[in-house]
Amino acid sequence: MAEYSQAGILMALLLFTVVTVRDIYLGKNWAQQQQQQRQAADSLGVGPGGLRDGDYQKPAKQKMYTGPVLKFQFCLSQWYSRVFEEYSRSISQLYPDIRIEGENYPTKPIYRYIASFISYFKLIAIALIVSGYNPFPVLGMDTPRIWTWSQENKIFSCLMTFFFSNMLETHFLSTGAFEITLNDVPVWSKLQSGHVPNIQELFQILDNHLKMNQVDKISFPTP
């Protein structure tokens, strides 16, 4: 029974560690990786069918892209990421000439530091609970009751530490942003409006801005 309990604790710790590392090093950079992949594909002239003969002669032309660029900056959340993906597909179908970019809206540095501290503290706390090492005598402190309780309920205390820490990390990293710019001109801000536009609103906004740009080029030609 004791061997089974130890094996369960070790498996739980391994699961927590894998998920945490994934959140830190993968989840936060998802949008940046997608953007880099799109830029690399544009520079190489890669289409839906992949590379073809002669594609390596196209980089110079692709780098001269001067068309409209629609940029999304959104909150670090799976929901916002899904909205960005859905909107990107819909916009690409209706406006194939628009290049779409996406990235996470920057969190305030102090909040990033706090979230990183909580993440590392979580791993250390779980490691101490599983190993049974009591750090309080080394620090010259009396052992609190919560430590004694955690040693009597290792799996449950590890779960509580993991989920409570993740909740705090999400709180400090969440910005609630969904900002949209067209050619570096702001066209929508959730931080100001308080809500994410629906796809029809976004189509109307893009249509109006693109028409205005076309009128400006026609009405005010360069001498």
PyMOL CGO cylinders between C-alpha atoms (Angstrom):
from pymol import cmd
from pymol.cgo import CYLINDER

trace = [
    CYLINDER, 0.00, 0.00, 0.00, 2.85, 2.38, 0.87, 0.3, 1, 1, 1, 1, 1, 1,
    CYLINDER, 2.85, 2.38, 0.87, 4.58, 1.59, -2.43, 0.3, 1, 1, 1, 1, 1, 1,
    CYLINDER, 4.58, 1.59, -2.43, 1.35, 2.28, -4.30, 0.3, 1, 1, 1, 1, 1, 1,
    CYLINDER, 1.35, 2.28, -4.30, 0.93, 5.64, -2.53, 0.3, 1, 1, 1, 1, 1, 1,
    CYLINDER, 0.93, 5.64, -2.53, 4.50, 6.68, -3.32, 0.3, 1, 1, 1, 1, 1, 1,
    CYLINDER, 4.50, 6.68, -3.32, 4.07, 5.71, -6.96, 0.3, 1, 1, 1, 1, 1, 1,
    CYLINDER, 4.07, 5.71, -6.96, 0.86, 7.73, -7.16, 0.3, 1, 1, 1, 1, 1, 1,
    CYLINDER, 0.86, 7.73, -7.16, 2.55, 10.77, -5.66, 0.3, 1, 1, 1, 1, 1, 1,
    CYLINDER, 2.55, 10.77, -5.66, 5.48, 10.52, -8.06, 0.3, 1, 1, 1, 1, 1, 1,
    CYLINDER, 5.48, 10.52, -8.06, 3.14, 10.20, -11.04, 0.3, 1, 1, 1, 1, 1, 1,
    CYLINDER, 3.14, 10.20, -11.04, 1.16, 13.23, -9.87, 0.3, 1, 1, 1, 1, 1, 1,
    CYLINDER, 1.16, 13.23, -9.87, 4.37, 15.25, -9.48, 0.3, 1, 1, 1, 1, 1, 1,
    CYLINDER, 4.37, 15.25, -9.48, 5.51, 14.24, -12.96, 0.3, 1, 1, 1, 1, 1, 1,
    CYLINDER, 5.51, 14.24, -12.96, 2.16, 15.29, -14.42, 0.3, 1, 1, 1, 1, 1, 1,
    CYLINDER, 2.16, 15.29, -14.42, 2.27, 18.65, -12.63, 0.3, 1, 1, 1, 1, 1, 1,
    CYLINDER, 2.27, 18.65, -12.63, 5.81, 19.29, -13.84, 0.3, 1, 1, 1, 1, 1, 1,
    CYLINDER, 5.81, 19.29, -13.84, 5.03, 18.46, -17.47, 0.3, 1, 1, 1, 1, 1, 1,
    CYLINDER, 5.03, 18.46, -17.47, 1.91, 20.62, -17.53, 0.3, 1, 1, 1, 1, 1, 1,
    CYLINDER, 1.91, 20.62, -17.53, 3.69, 23.52, -15.85, 0.3, 1, 1, 1, 1, 1, 1,
    CYLINDER, 3.69, 23.52, -15.85, 6.64, 23.44, -18.23, 0.3, 1, 1, 1, 1, 1, 1,
    CYLINDER, 6.64, 23.44, -18.23, 4.24, 23.29, -21.15, 0.3, 1, 1, 1, 1, 1, 1,
    CYLINDER, 4.24, 23.29, -21.15, 2.35, 26.34, -19.87, 0.3, 1, 1, 1, 1, 1, 1,
    CYLINDER, 2.35, 26.34, -19.87, 5.53, 28.33, -19.30, 0.3, 1, 1, 1, 1, 1, 1,
    CYLINDER, 5.53, 28.33, -19.30, 7.46, 27.56, -22.45, 0.3, 1, 1, 1, 1, 1, 1,
    CYLINDER, 7.46, 27.56, -22.45, 4.76, 26.71, -24.98, 0.3, 1, 1, 1, 1, 1, 1,
    CYLINDER, 4.76, 26.71, -24.98, 1.45, 28.31, -24.05, 0.3, 1, 1, 1, 1, 1, 1,
    CYLINDER, 1.45, 28.31, -24.05, 2.82, 31.84, -23.74, 0.3, 1, 1, 1, 1, 1, 1,
    CYLINDER, 2.82, 31.84, -23.74, 4.58, 31.75, -27.12, 0.3, 1, 1, 1, 1, 1, 1,
    CYLINDER, 4.58, 31.75, -27.12, 1.88, 30.11, -29.23, 0.3, 1, 1, 1, 1, 1, 1,
    CYLINDER, 1.88, 30.11, -29.23, 0.88, 33.25, -31.11, 0.3, 1, 1, 1, 1, 1, 1,
    CYLINDER, 0.88, 33.25, -31.11, 4.51, 34.31, -31.68, 0.3, 1, 1, 1, 1, 1, 1,
    CYLINDER, 4.51, 34.31, -31.68, 5.32, 30.90, -33.17, 0.3, 1, 1, 1, 1, 1, 1,
    CYLINDER, 5.32, 30.90, -33.17, 2.32, 31.10, -35.50, 0.3, 1, 1, 1, 1, 1, 1,
    CYLINDER, 2.32, 31.10, -35.50, 3.38, 34.56, -36.65, 0.3, 1, 1, 1, 1, 1, 1,
    CYLINDER, 3.38, 34.56, -36.65, 6.95, 33.41, -37.31, 0.3, 1, 1, 1, 1, 1, 1,
    CYLINDER, 6.95, 33.41, -37.31, 5.69, 30.46, -39.34, 0.3, 1, 1, 1, 1, 1, 1,
    CYLINDER, 5.69, 30.46, -39.34, 3.50, 32.72, -41.48, 0.3, 1, 1, 1, 1, 1, 1,
    CYLINDER, 3.50, 32.72, -41.48, 6.35, 35.16, -42.05, 0.3, 1, 1, 1, 1, 1, 1,
    CYLINDER, 6.35, 35.16, -42.05, 8.70, 32.32, -43.00, 0.3, 1, 1, 1, 1, 1, 1,
    CYLINDER, 8.70, 32.32, -43.00, 6.11, 30.94, -45.42, 0.3, 1, 1, 1, 1, 1, 1,
    CYLINDER, 6.11, 30.94, -45.42, 5.64, 34.39, -46.98, 0.3, 1, 1, 1, 1, 1, 1,
    CYLINDER, 5.64, 34.39, -46.98, 9.37, 34.91, -47.42, 0.3, 1, 1, 1, 1, 1, 1,
    CYLINDER, 9.37, 34.91, -47.42, 9.77, 31.51, -49.15, 0.3, 1, 1, 1, 1, 1, 1,
    CYLINDER, 9.77, 31.51, -49.15, 6.62, 31.76, -51.23, 0.3, 1, 1, 1, 1, 1, 1,
    CYLINDER, 6.62, 31.76, -51.23, 5.10, 28.65, -49.66, 0.3, 1, 1, 1, 1, 1, 1,
    CYLINDER, 5.10, 28.65, -49.66, 1.48, 28.07, -50.58, 0.3, 1, 1, 1, 1, 1, 1,
    CYLINDER, 1.48, 28.07, -50.58, -1.10, 25.54, -49.41, 0.3, 1, 1, 1, 1, 1, 1,
    CYLINDER, -1.10, 25.54, -49.41, 0.45, 22.93, -51.68, 0.3, 1, 1, 1, 1, 1, 1,
    CYLINDER, 0.45, 22.93, -51.68, 3.97, 23.36, -50.27, 0.3, 1, 1, 1, 1, 1, 1,
    CYLINDER, 3.97, 23.36, -50.27, 7.19, 24.23, -52.16, 0.3, 1, 1, 1, 1, 1, 1,
    CYLINDER, 7.19, 24.23, -52.16, 7.38, 23.92, -55.94, 0.3, 1, 1, 1, 1, 1, 1,
    CYLINDER, 7.38, 23.92, -55.94, 10.19, 24.16, -58.47, 0.3, 1, 1, 1, 1, 1, 1,
    CYLINDER, 10.19, 24.16, -58.47, 11.40, 27.74, -58.74, 0.3, 1, 1, 1, 1, 1, 1,
    CYLINDER, 11.40, 27.74, -58.74, 9.99, 28.84, -55.38, 0.3, 1, 1, 1, 1, 1, 1,
    CYLINDER, 9.99, 28.84, -55.38, 13.45, 29.76, -54.13, 0.3, 1, 1, 1, 1, 1, 1,
    CYLINDER, 13.45, 29.76, -54.13, 13.55, 32.55, -56.72, 0.3, 1, 1, 1, 1, 1, 1,
    CYLINDER, 13.55, 32.55, -56.72, 10.65, 34.38, -55.01, 0.3, 1, 1, 1, 1, 1, 1,
    CYLINDER, 10.65, 34.38, -55.01, 12.01, 35.68, -51.65, 0.3, 1, 1, 1, 1, 1, 1,
    CYLINDER, 12.01, 35.68, -51.65, 13.01, 39.08, -53.04, 0.3, 1, 1, 1, 1, 1, 1,
    CYLINDER, 13.01, 39.08, -53.04, 9.51, 39.72, -54.34, 0.3, 1, 1, 1, 1, 1, 1,
    CYLINDER, 9.51, 39.72, -54.34, 7.81, 38.47, -51.18, 0.3, 1, 1, 1, 1, 1, 1,
    CYLINDER, 7.81, 38.47, -51.18, 9.85, 40.81, -48.98, 0.3, 1, 1, 1, 1, 1, 1,
    CYLINDER, 9.85, 40.81, -48.98, 8.52, 43.78, -50.98, 0.3, 1, 1, 1, 1, 1, 1,
    CYLINDER, 8.52, 43.78, -50.98, 4.99, 43.19, -49.67, 0.3, 1, 1, 1, 1, 1, 1,
    CYLINDER, 4.99, 43.19, -49.67, 3.29, 46.56, -49.17, 0.3, 1, 1, 1, 1, 1, 1,
    CYLINDER, 3.29, 46.56, -49.17, -0.34, 45.50, -48.83, 0.3, 1, 1, 1, 1, 1, 1,
    CYLINDER, -0.34, 45.50, -48.83, -2.58, 45.94, -45.79, 0.3, 1, 1, 1, 1, 1, 1,
    CYLINDER, -2.58, 45.94, -45.79, -1.47, 44.28, -42.55, 0.3, 1, 1, 1, 1, 1, 1,
    CYLINDER, -1.47, 44.28, -42.55, -4.06, 43.40, -39.92, 0.3, 1, 1, 1, 1, 1, 1,
    CYLINDER, -4.06, 43.40, -39.92, -2.54, 42.82, -36.51, 0.3, 1, 1, 1, 1, 1, 1,
    CYLINDER, -2.54, 42.82, -36.51, -4.22, 41.24, -33.48, 0.3, 1, 1, 1, 1, 1, 1,
    CYLINDER, -4.22, 41.24, -33.48, -2.94, 41.56, -29.91, 0.3, 1, 1, 1, 1, 1, 1,
    CYLINDER, -2.94, 41.56, -29.91, -4.94, 39.40, -27.53, 0.3, 1, 1, 1, 1, 1, 1,
    CYLINDER, -4.94, 39.40, -27.53, -5.01, 38.16, -23.97, 0.3, 1, 1, 1, 1, 1, 1,
    CYLINDER, -5.01, 38.16, -23.97, -3.04, 35.07, -22.97, 0.3, 1, 1, 1, 1, 1, 1,
    CYLINDER, -3.04, 35.07, -22.97, -6.06, 32.77, -22.94, 0.3, 1, 1, 1, 1, 1, 1,
    CYLINDER, -6.06, 32.77, -22.94, -7.18, 29.80, -24.99, 0.3, 1, 1, 1, 1, 1, 1,
    CYLINDER, -7.18, 29.80, -24.99, -10.54, 31.47, -25.64, 0.3, 1, 1, 1, 1, 1, 1,
    CYLINDER, -10.54, 31.47, -25.64, -8.93, 34.57, -27.17, 0.3, 1, 1, 1, 1, 1, 1,
    CYLINDER, -8.93, 34.57, -27.17, -6.60, 32.36, -29.21, 0.3, 1, 1, 1, 1, 1, 1,
    CYLINDER, -6.60, 32.36, -29.21, -9.57, 30.45, -30.64, 0.3, 1, 1, 1, 1, 1, 1,
    CYLINDER, -9.57, 30.45, -30.64, -11.34, 33.70, -31.52, 0.3, 1, 1, 1, 1, 1, 1,
    CYLINDER, -11.34, 33.70, -31.52, -8.22, 34.93, -33.30, 0.3, 1, 1, 1, 1, 1, 1,
    CYLINDER, -8.22, 34.93, -33.30, -7.97, 31.69, -35.31, 0.3, 1, 1, 1, 1, 1, 1,
    CYLINDER, -7.97, 31.69, -35.31, -11.64, 31.82, -36.31, 0.3, 1, 1, 1, 1, 1, 1,
    CYLINDER, -11.64, 31.82, -36.31, -11.47, 35.48, -37.29, 0.3, 1, 1, 1, 1, 1, 1,
    CYLINDER, -11.47, 35.48, -37.29, -8.24, 34.92, -39.25, 0.3, 1, 1, 1, 1, 1, 1,
    CYLINDER, -8.24, 34.92, -39.25, -9.83, 32.17, -41.34, 0.3, 1, 1, 1, 1, 1, 1,
    CYLINDER, -9.83, 32.17, -41.34, -12.94, 34.21, -42.05, 0.3, 1, 1, 1, 1, 1, 1,
    CYLINDER, -12.94, 34.21, -42.05, -11.02, 37.38, -42.93, 0.3, 1, 1, 1, 1, 1, 1,
    CYLINDER, -11.02, 37.38, -42.93, -8.59, 35.48, -45.19, 0.3, 1, 1, 1, 1, 1, 1,
    CYLINDER, -8.59, 35.48, -45.19, -11.51, 34.08, -47.16, 0.3, 1, 1, 1, 1, 1, 1,
    CYLINDER, -11.51, 34.08, -47.16, -13.15, 37.49, -47.69, 0.3, 1, 1, 1, 1, 1, 1,
    CYLINDER, -13.15, 37.49, -47.69, -9.97, 39.59, -47.90, 0.3, 1, 1, 1, 1, 1, 1,
    CYLINDER, -9.97, 39.59, -47.90, -7.25, 37.33, -49.31, 0.3, 1, 1, 1, 1, 1, 1,
    CYLINDER, -7.25, 37.33, -49.31, -4.87, 40.28, -49.89, 0.3, 1, 1, 1, 1, 1, 1,
    CYLINDER, -4.87, 40.28, -49.89, -4.71, 41.19, -46.20, 0.3, 1, 1, 1, 1, 1, 1,
    CYLINDER, -4.71, 41.19, -46.20, -1.79, 39.78, -44.24, 0.3, 1, 1, 1, 1, 1, 1,
    CYLINDER, -1.79, 39.78, -44.24, -2.86, 38.79, -40.73, 0.3, 1, 1, 1, 1, 1, 1,
    CYLINDER, -2.86, 38.79, -40.73, -0.52, 38.76, -37.73, 0.3, 1, 1, 1, 1, 1, 1,
    CYLINDER, -0.52, 38.76, -37.73, -1.23, 37.80, -34.13, 0.3, 1, 1, 1, 1, 1, 1,
    CYLINDER, -1.23, 37.80, -34.13, 0.59, 37.99, -30.83, 0.3, 1, 1, 1, 1, 1, 1,
    CYLINDER, 0.59, 37.99, -30.83, -0.11, 38.12, -27.10, 0.3, 1, 1, 1, 1, 1, 1,
    CYLINDER, -0.11, 38.12, -27.10, -0.83, 41.54, -25.68, 0.3, 1, 1, 1, 1, 1, 1,
    CYLINDER, -0.83, 41.54, -25.68, 2.13, 42.45, -23.46, 0.3, 1, 1, 1, 1, 1, 1,
    CYLINDER, 2.13, 42.45, -23.46, 1.57, 42.03, -19.74, 0.3, 1, 1, 1, 1, 1, 1,
    CYLINDER, 1.57, 42.03, -19.74, 3.00, 44.60, -17.34, 0.3, 1, 1, 1, 1, 1, 1,
    CYLINDER, 3.00, 44.60, -17.34, 6.53, 43.58, -16.30, 0.3, 1, 1, 1, 1, 1, 1,
    CYLINDER, 6.53, 43.58, -16.30, 5.69, 43.52, -12.59, 0.3, 1, 1, 1, 1, 1, 1,
    CYLINDER, 5.69, 43.52, -12.59, 2.85, 41.07, -13.25, 0.3, 1, 1, 1, 1, 1, 1,
    CYLINDER, 2.85, 41.07, -13.25, 5.10, 38.84, -15.37, 0.3, 1, 1, 1, 1, 1, 1,
    CYLINDER, 5.10, 38.84, -15.37, 7.66, 38.73, -12.55, 0.3, 1, 1, 1, 1, 1, 1,
    CYLINDER, 7.66, 38.73, -12.55, 4.99, 37.86, -10.00, 0.3, 1, 1, 1, 1, 1, 1,
    CYLINDER, 4.99, 37.86, -10.00, 3.58, 35.10, -12.24, 0.3, 1, 1, 1, 1, 1, 1,
    CYLINDER, 3.58, 35.10, -12.24, 7.06, 33.66, -12.80, 0.3, 1, 1, 1, 1, 1, 1,
    CYLINDER, 7.06, 33.66, -12.80, 7.76, 33.68, -9.07, 0.3, 1, 1, 1, 1, 1, 1,
    CYLINDER, 7.76, 33.68, -9.07, 4.49, 31.86, -8.38, 0.3, 1, 1, 1, 1, 1, 1,
    CYLINDER, 4.49, 31.86, -8.38, 5.30, 29.27, -11.07, 0.3, 1, 1, 1, 1, 1, 1,
    CYLINDER, 5.30, 29.27, -11.07, 8.73, 28.46, -9.59, 0.3, 1, 1, 1, 1, 1, 1,
    CYLINDER, 8.73, 28.46, -9.59, 7.37, 28.55, -6.04, 0.3, 1, 1, 1, 1, 1, 1,
    CYLINDER, 7.37, 28.55, -6.04, 4.73, 26.01, -7.08, 0.3, 1, 1, 1, 1, 1, 1,
    CYLINDER, 4.73, 26.01, -7.08, 7.35, 23.56, -8.32, 0.3, 1, 1, 1, 1, 1, 1,
    CYLINDER, 7.35, 23.56, -8.32, 9.48, 23.98, -5.20, 0.3, 1, 1, 1, 1, 1, 1,
    CYLINDER, 9.48, 23.98, -5.20, 6.49, 23.57, -2.89, 0.3, 1, 1, 1, 1, 1, 1,
    CYLINDER, 6.49, 23.57, -2.89, 5.34, 20.37, -4.63, 0.3, 1, 1, 1, 1, 1, 1,
    CYLINDER, 5.34, 20.37, -4.63, 8.88, 18.97, -4.56, 0.3, 1, 1, 1, 1, 1, 1,
    CYLINDER, 8.88, 18.97, -4.56, 9.15, 19.66, -0.82, 0.3, 1, 1, 1, 1, 1, 1,
    CYLINDER, 9.15, 19.66, -0.82, 5.75, 18.10, -0.12, 0.3, 1, 1, 1, 1, 1, 1,
    CYLINDER, 5.75, 18.10, -0.12, 6.57, 14.94, -2.07, 0.3, 1, 1, 1, 1, 1, 1,
    CYLINDER, 6.57, 14.94, -2.07, 10.08, 14.56, -0.64, 0.3, 1, 1, 1, 1, 1, 1,
    CYLINDER, 10.08, 14.56, -0.64, 8.91, 15.28, 2.90, 0.3, 1, 1, 1, 1, 1, 1,
    CYLINDER, 8.91, 15.28, 2.90, 11.79, 17.69, 3.53, 0.3, 1, 1, 1, 1, 1, 1,
    CYLINDER, 11.79, 17.69, 3.53, 10.82, 20.23, 6.20, 0.3, 1, 1, 1, 1, 1, 1,
    CYLINDER, 10.82, 20.23, 6.20, 12.47, 23.59, 5.41, 0.3, 1, 1, 1, 1, 1, 1,
    CYLINDER, 12.47, 23.59, 5.41, 11.13, 25.48, 8.45, 0.3, 1, 1, 1, 1, 1, 1,
    CYLINDER, 11.13, 25.48, 8.45, 13.73, 24.32, 11.04, 0.3, 1, 1, 1, 1, 1, 1,
    CYLINDER, 13.73, 24.32, 11.04, 16.49, 25.43, 8.66, 0.3, 1, 1, 1, 1, 1, 1,
    CYLINDER, 16.49, 25.43, 8.66, 14.83, 28.86, 8.48, 0.3, 1, 1, 1, 1, 1, 1,
    CYLINDER, 14.83, 28.86, 8.48, 14.60, 29.00, 12.28, 0.3, 1, 1, 1, 1, 1, 1,
    CYLINDER, 14.60, 29.00, 12.28, 10.79, 28.81, 12.23, 0.3, 1, 1, 1, 1, 1, 1,
    CYLINDER, 10.79, 28.81, 12.23, 8.30, 26.57, 13.98, 0.3, 1, 1, 1, 1, 1, 1,
    CYLINDER, 8.30, 26.57, 13.98, 6.68, 24.00, 11.72, 0.3, 1, 1, 1, 1, 1, 1,
    CYLINDER, 6.68, 24.00, 11.72, 3.16, 25.25, 10.90, 0.3, 1, 1, 1, 1, 1, 1,
    CYLINDER, 3.16, 25.25, 10.90, 0.13, 23.01, 11.09, 0.3, 1, 1, 1, 1, 1, 1,
    CYLINDER, 0.13, 23.01, 11.09, -0.46, 23.29, 7.35, 0.3, 1, 1, 1, 1, 1, 1,
    CYLINDER, -0.46, 23.29, 7.35, 2.88, 21.57, 6.71, 0.3, 1, 1, 1, 1, 1, 1,
    CYLINDER, 2.88, 21.57, 6.71, 1.95, 18.69, 9.01, 0.3, 1, 1, 1, 1, 1, 1,
    CYLINDER, 1.95, 18.69, 9.01, -1.40, 18.42, 7.25, 0.3, 1, 1, 1, 1, 1, 1,
    CYLINDER, -1.40, 18.42, 7.25, 0.30, 18.43, 3.81, 0.3, 1, 1, 1, 1, 1, 1,
    CYLINDER, 0.30, 18.43, 3.81, 2.49, 15.50, 4.86, 0.3, 1, 1, 1, 1, 1, 1,
    CYLINDER, 2.49, 15.50, 4.86, -0.55, 13.54, 5.95, 0.3, 1, 1, 1, 1, 1, 1,
    CYLINDER, -0.55, 13.54, 5.95, -2.38, 14.33, 2.67, 0.3, 1, 1, 1, 1, 1, 1,
    CYLINDER, -2.38, 14.33, 2.67, 0.35, 14.59, 0.06, 0.3, 1, 1, 1, 1, 1, 1,
    CYLINDER, 0.35, 14.59, 0.06, -1.65, 13.99, -3.09, 0.3, 1, 1, 1, 1, 1, 1,
    CYLINDER, -1.65, 13.99, -3.09, -4.48, 16.31, -2.11, 0.3, 1, 1, 1, 1, 1, 1,
    CYLINDER, -4.48, 16.31, -2.11, -2.08, 19.06, -0.99, 0.3, 1, 1, 1, 1, 1, 1,
    CYLINDER, -2.08, 19.06, -0.99, -0.14, 18.76, -4.27, 0.3, 1, 1, 1, 1, 1, 1,
    CYLINDER, -0.14, 18.76, -4.27, -3.38, 19.15, -6.22, 0.3, 1, 1, 1, 1, 1, 1,
    CYLINDER, -3.38, 19.15, -6.22, -4.39, 22.19, -4.17, 0.3, 1, 1, 1, 1, 1, 1,
    CYLINDER, -4.39, 22.19, -4.17, -0.96, 23.78, -4.61, 0.3, 1, 1, 1, 1, 1, 1,
    CYLINDER, -0.96, 23.78, -4.61, -0.98, 23.14, -8.35, 0.3, 1, 1, 1, 1, 1, 1,
    CYLINDER, -0.98, 23.14, -8.35, -4.46, 24.48, -9.15, 0.3, 1, 1, 1, 1, 1, 1,
    CYLINDER, -4.46, 24.48, -9.15, -4.35, 27.42, -6.73, 0.3, 1, 1, 1, 1, 1, 1,
    CYLINDER, -4.35, 27.42, -6.73, -0.97, 28.52, -8.12, 0.3, 1, 1, 1, 1, 1, 1,
    CYLINDER, -0.97, 28.52, -8.12, -2.23, 28.21, -11.69, 0.3, 1, 1, 1, 1, 1, 1,
    CYLINDER, -2.23, 28.21, -11.69, -5.23, 30.33, -10.81, 0.3, 1, 1, 1, 1, 1, 1,
    CYLINDER, -5.23, 30.33, -10.81, -2.94, 33.07, -9.45, 0.3, 1, 1, 1, 1, 1, 1,
    CYLINDER, -2.94, 33.07, -9.45, -0.66, 32.87, -12.50, 0.3, 1, 1, 1, 1, 1, 1,
    CYLINDER, -0.66, 32.87, -12.50, -3.62, 33.25, -14.85, 0.3, 1, 1, 1, 1, 1, 1,
    CYLINDER, -3.62, 33.25, -14.85, -4.89, 36.20, -12.84, 0.3, 1, 1, 1, 1, 1, 1,
    CYLINDER, -4.89, 36.20, -12.84, -1.62, 38.12, -13.11, 0.3, 1, 1, 1, 1, 1, 1,
    CYLINDER, -1.62, 38.12, -13.11, -0.99, 37.27, -16.78, 0.3, 1, 1, 1, 1, 1, 1,
    CYLINDER, -0.99, 37.27, -16.78, -4.52, 37.95, -17.97, 0.3, 1, 1, 1, 1, 1, 1,
    CYLINDER, -4.52, 37.95, -17.97, -4.93, 41.37, -19.62, 0.3, 1, 1, 1, 1, 1, 1,
    CYLINDER, -4.93, 41.37, -19.62, -8.41, 40.98, -21.12, 0.3, 1, 1, 1, 1, 1, 1,
    CYLINDER, -8.41, 40.98, -21.12, -7.11, 42.62, -24.29, 0.3, 1, 1, 1, 1, 1, 1,
    CYLINDER, -7.11, 42.62, -24.29, -8.22, 42.08, -27.86, 0.3, 1, 1, 1, 1, 1, 1,
    CYLINDER, -8.22, 42.08, -27.86, -6.66, 44.95, -29.80, 0.3, 1, 1, 1, 1, 1, 1,
    CYLINDER, -6.66, 44.95, -29.80, -6.77, 45.23, -33.59, 0.3, 1, 1, 1, 1, 1, 1,
    CYLINDER, -6.77, 45.23, -33.59, -4.77, 47.52, -35.86, 0.3, 1, 1, 1, 1, 1, 1,
    CYLINDER, -4.77, 47.52, -35.86, -4.81, 47.91, -39.64, 0.3, 1, 1, 1, 1, 1, 1,
    CYLINDER, -4.81, 47.91, -39.64, -1.50, 49.19, -41.00, 0.3, 1, 1, 1, 1, 1, 1,
    CYLINDER, -1.50, 49.19, -41.00, -0.58, 50.26, -37.44, 0.3, 1, 1, 1, 1, 1, 1,
    CYLINDER, -0.58, 50.26, -37.44, -3.81, 52.28, -37.14, 0.3, 1, 1, 1, 1, 1, 1,
    CYLINDER, -3.81, 52.28, -37.14, -6.04, 51.16, -34.22, 0.3, 1, 1, 1, 1, 1, 1,
    CYLINDER, -6.04, 51.16, -34.22, -9.43, 49.98, -35.45, 0.3, 1, 1, 1, 1, 1, 1,
    CYLINDER, -9.43, 49.98, -35.45, -10.69, 48.20, -32.32, 0.3, 1, 1, 1, 1, 1, 1,
    CYLINDER, -10.69, 48.20, -32.32, -9.80, 48.01, -28.63, 0.3, 1, 1, 1, 1, 1, 1,
    CYLINDER, -9.80, 48.01, -28.63, -11.52, 45.71, -26.18, 0.3, 1, 1, 1, 1, 1, 1,
    CYLINDER, -11.52, 45.71, -26.18, -9.78, 47.54, -23.33, 0.3, 1, 1, 1, 1, 1, 1,
    CYLINDER, -9.78, 47.54, -23.33, -11.69, 50.67, -24.35, 0.3, 1, 1, 1, 1, 1, 1,
    CYLINDER, -11.69, 50.67, -24.35, -14.95, 49.23, -25.70, 0.3, 1, 1, 1, 1, 1, 1,
    CYLINDER, -14.95, 49.23, -25.70, -15.28, 46.45, -23.12, 0.3, 1, 1, 1, 1, 1, 1,
    CYLINDER, -15.28, 46.45, -23.12, -16.12, 43.68, -25.58, 0.3, 1, 1, 1, 1, 1, 1,
    CYLINDER, -16.12, 43.68, -25.58, -14.78, 41.70, -28.53, 0.3, 1, 1, 1, 1, 1, 1,
    CYLINDER, -14.78, 41.70, -28.53, -16.33, 42.65, -31.88, 0.3, 1, 1, 1, 1, 1, 1,
    CYLINDER, -16.33, 42.65, -31.88, -18.34, 40.03, -33.70, 0.3, 1, 1, 1, 1, 1, 1,
    CYLINDER, -18.34, 40.03, -33.70, -17.13, 39.00, -37.12, 0.3, 1, 1, 1, 1, 1, 1,
    CYLINDER, -17.13, 39.00, -37.12, -19.73, 41.12, -38.95, 0.3, 1, 1, 1, 1, 1, 1,
    CYLINDER, -19.73, 41.12, -38.95, -18.64, 44.23, -37.06, 0.3, 1, 1, 1, 1, 1, 1,
    CYLINDER, -18.64, 44.23, -37.06, -15.05, 43.51, -37.96, 0.3, 1, 1, 1, 1, 1, 1,
    CYLINDER, -15.05, 43.51, -37.96, -15.94, 43.00, -41.64, 0.3, 1, 1, 1, 1, 1, 1,
    CYLINDER, -15.94, 43.00, -41.64, -17.69, 46.38, -41.66, 0.3, 1, 1, 1, 1, 1, 1,
    CYLINDER, -17.69, 46.38, -41.66, -14.73, 48.09, -39.98, 0.3, 1, 1, 1, 1, 1, 1,
    CYLINDER, -14.73, 48.09, -39.98, -12.26, 46.59, -42.46, 0.3, 1, 1, 1, 1, 1, 1,
    CYLINDER, -12.26, 46.59, -42.46, -14.47, 47.45, -45.41, 0.3, 1, 1, 1, 1, 1, 1,
    CYLINDER, -14.47, 47.45, -45.41, -14.77, 51.10, -44.34, 0.3, 1, 1, 1, 1, 1, 1,
    CYLINDER, -14.77, 51.10, -44.34, -11.02, 51.50, -43.73, 0.3, 1, 1, 1, 1, 1, 1,
    CYLINDER, -11.02, 51.50, -43.73, -10.02, 49.80, -46.97, 0.3, 1, 1, 1, 1, 1, 1,
    CYLINDER, -10.02, 49.80, -46.97, -12.44, 51.98, -48.95, 0.3, 1, 1, 1, 1, 1, 1,
    CYLINDER, -12.44, 51.98, -48.95, -11.08, 55.13, -47.30, 0.3, 1, 1, 1, 1, 1, 1,
    CYLINDER, -11.08, 55.13, -47.30, -7.54, 54.11, -48.17, 0.3, 1, 1, 1, 1, 1, 1,
    CYLINDER, -7.54, 54.11, -48.17, -8.52, 53.57, -51.78, 0.3, 1, 1, 1, 1, 1, 1,
    CYLINDER, -8.52, 53.57, -51.78, -10.29, 56.95, -51.95, 0.3, 1, 1, 1, 1, 1, 1,
    CYLINDER, -10.29, 56.95, -51.95, -7.24, 58.69, -50.47, 0.3, 1, 1, 1, 1, 1, 1,
    CYLINDER, -7.24, 58.69, -50.47, -4.95, 57.17, -53.08, 0.3, 1, 1, 1, 1, 1, 1,
    CYLINDER, -4.95, 57.17, -53.08, -7.28, 58.17, -55.93, 0.3, 1, 1, 1, 1, 1, 1,
    CYLINDER, -7.28, 58.17, -55.93, -8.22, 61.66, -54.69, 0.3, 1, 1, 1, 1, 1, 1,
    CYLINDER, -8.22, 61.66, -54.69, -4.77, 62.73, -53.59, 0.3, 1, 1, 1, 1, 1, 1,
    CYLINDER, -4.77, 62.73, -53.59, -2.27, 61.35, -56.11, 0.3, 1, 1, 1, 1, 1, 1,
    CYLINDER, -2.27, 61.35, -56.11, 1.43, 61.98, -55.58, 0.3, 1, 1, 1, 1, 1, 1,
    CYLINDER, 1.43, 61.98, -55.58, 2.59, 64.86, -57.83, 0.3, 1, 1, 1, 1, 1, 1,
]
cmd.load_cgo(trace, "trace")
